[in-house]
């Protein structure tokens, strides 16, 4: 009995036509953003650099994060380098 139900369900699913999704004419298609590629050096590699591609917005986010990290590193370095190292 179970096998017959499964076979019937499989037969119905294979015979039903697939419904094609038609694009909505009122809704414009999303524009594909242009990628900007940069060659980034591979630290510790003798093979050189390789291209990395992102959108302009992604590169802006990456550059901002790199600037924040570099600023934090410089601030941390300045704050620890002014401390006396000896007991004098």
C-alpha positions as a Markdown table, in Angstrom:
| # | Residue | x | y | z |
|---|---|---|---|---|
| 1 | Unk | 0.0 | 0.0 | 0.0 |
| 2 | Unk | 2.8 | 2.4 | 0.9 |
| 3 | Unk | 4.7 | 1.6 | -2.3 |
| 4 | Unk | 1.6 | 2.3 | -4.4 |
| 5 | Unk | 1.2 | 5.8 | -2.7 |
| 6 | Unk | 4.9 | 6.6 | -3.3 |
| 7 | Unk | 4.7 | 5.5 | -6.9 |
| 8 | Unk | 1.6 | 7.5 | -7.5 |
| 9 | Unk | 3.1 | 10.6 | -5.9 |
| 10 | Unk | 6.3 | 10.2 | -8.0 |
| 11 | Unk | 4.3 | 9.8 | -11.2 |
| 12 | Unk | 2.2 | 12.9 | -10.5 |
| 13 | Unk | 5.2 | 15.0 | -9.6 |
| 14 | Unk | 7.0 | 14.0 | -12.9 |
| 15 | Unk | 4.0 | 14.6 | -15.1 |
| 16 | Unk | 3.0 | 18.0 | -13.8 |
| 17 | Unk | 4.5 | 20.8 | -15.9 |
| 18 | Unk | 6.9 | 23.1 | -14.2 |
| 19 | Unk | 5.6 | 26.6 | -13.6 |
| 20 | Unk | 8.0 | 29.1 | -15.2 |
| 21 | Unk | 8.5 | 32.3 | -13.3 |
| 22 | Unk | 8.0 | 35.3 | -15.5 |
| 23 | Unk | 9.7 | 38.5 | -14.5 |
| 24 | Unk | 7.4 | 41.3 | -13.2 |
| 25 | Unk | 7.4 | 44.0 | -15.9 |
| 26 | Unk | 6.7 | 46.7 | -13.2 |
| 27 | Unk | 9.8 | 45.7 | -11.3 |
| 28 | Unk | 13.1 | 46.6 | -13.0 |
| 29 | Unk | 15.7 | 43.9 | -13.0 |
| 30 | Unk | 18.5 | 44.6 | -10.5 |
| 31 | Unk | 21.6 | 46.1 | -12.1 |
| 32 | Unk | 24.7 | 44.0 | -11.9 |
| 33 | Unk | 27.4 | 46.0 | -10.1 |
| 34 | Unk | 30.7 | 46.3 | -11.9 |
| 35 | Unk | 33.6 | 44.6 | -10.2 |
| 36 | Unk | 36.8 | 46.5 | -9.5 |
| 37 | Unk | 40.0 | 44.3 | -9.4 |
| 38 | Unk | 43.1 | 45.0 | -7.5 |
| 39 | Unk | 46.4 | 43.1 | -7.3 |
| 40 | Unk | 47.1 | 42.2 | -3.7 |
| 41 | Unk | 50.6 | 41.1 | -2.5 |
| 42 | Unk | 50.6 | 37.7 | -0.8 |
| 43 | Unk | 52.6 | 38.2 | 2.4 |
| 44 | Unk | 55.1 | 35.4 | 2.9 |
| 45 | Unk | 54.8 | 34.2 | -0.7 |
| 46 | Unk | 57.4 | 34.2 | -3.4 |
| 47 | Unk | 54.7 | 33.8 | -6.0 |
| 48 | Unk | 53.9 | 37.5 | -6.0 |
| 49 | Unk | 50.4 | 38.9 | -6.1 |
| 50 | Unk | 47.1 | 37.8 | -7.5 |
| 51 | Unk | 43.9 | 39.8 | -8.5 |
| 52 | Unk | 41.1 | 40.2 | -6.0 |
| 53 | Unk | 37.8 | 41.6 | -7.3 |
| 54 | Unk | 35.0 | 43.4 | -5.3 |
| 55 | Unk | 32.4 | 46.1 | -6.0 |
| 56 | Unk | 33.2 | 49.7 | -5.2 |
| 57 | Unk | 31.1 | 49.5 | -2.0 |
| 58 | Unk | 32.9 | 46.4 | -0.8 |
| 59 | Unk | 36.3 | 48.0 | -1.5 |
| 60 | Unk | 35.2 | 51.1 | 0.5 |
| 61 | Unk | 34.2 | 48.9 | 3.4 |
| 62 | Unk | 37.5 | 46.9 | 3.2 |
| 63 | Unk | 39.6 | 50.1 | 3.0 |
| 64 | Unk | 37.7 | 51.6 | 6.0 |
| 65 | Unk | 38.3 | 48.5 | 8.1 |
| 66 | Unk | 42.0 | 48.5 | 7.1 |
| 67 | Unk | 42.3 | 52.1 | 8.1 |
| 68 | Unk | 40.6 | 51.5 | 11.5 |
| 69 | Unk | 42.8 | 48.5 | 12.2 |
| 70 | Unk | 46.0 | 50.4 | 11.2 |
| 71 | Unk | 44.9 | 53.4 | 13.4 |
| 72 | Unk | 44.2 | 51.1 | 16.4 |
| 73 | Unk | 47.6 | 49.4 | 15.9 |
| 74 | Unk | 49.4 | 52.7 | 15.9 |
| 75 | Unk | 47.5 | 54.0 | 19.0 |
| 76 | Unk | 48.3 | 50.8 | 20.8 |
| 77 | Unk | 52.0 | 51.0 | 19.8 |
| 78 | Unk | 52.2 | 54.7 | 21.0 |
| 79 | Unk | 50.5 | 54.0 | 24.3 |
| 80 | Unk | 52.8 | 51.1 | 25.2 |
| 81 | Unk | 56.0 | 52.7 | 23.9 |
| 82 | Unk | 55.8 | 55.6 | 26.3 |
| 83 | Unk | 55.9 | 53.5 | 29.4 |
| 84 | Unk | 59.2 | 53.1 | 31.2 |
| 85 | Unk | 60.6 | 49.6 | 30.9 |
| 86 | Unk | 62.8 | 49.7 | 34.0 |
| 87 | Unk | 62.2 | 50.5 | 37.6 |
| 88 | Unk | 64.0 | 53.9 | 37.4 |
